[in-house]
Amino acid sequence: MISANELKTRGVKAIEEALISEPEVSVSVRGQAKYVVMSHEHYQHLRECELEAALAESRADMATGRFVKCTVAEHIQALQKNQ
């Protein structure tokens, strides 16, 4: 964990050093973890995992029939009806 004070005084160097041993580092403000910092490569990896999970969920929905077929206009109408 990096404190906000350390980040202010040491800047990006504090982040770089912390990321040597961990893929993600928390930044604390007044002793509480408030932010998470990671490399761009690790962030991209997490985004890809998130997209893969969404795709798997969609495939499972399709396989079990949990979907509807309709036009865009019909879909909008259904959304407005449910408001």
CORLIN-V188400 format. One record per run of one state. SS is the DSSP state (A for helix, B for strand, O for the rest). FROM is the first residue (numbers start at 1). TO is the last residue. If there is no record, write none. Layout:
SS_FROM_TO ; SS_FROM_TO
This chain:
O_1_1 ; B_2_3 ; A_4_10 ; O_11_11 ; A_12_18 ; O_19_23 ; B_24_29 ; O_30_31 ; B_32_38 ; O_39_39 ; A_40_64 ; O_65_71 ; A_72_81 ; O_82_83
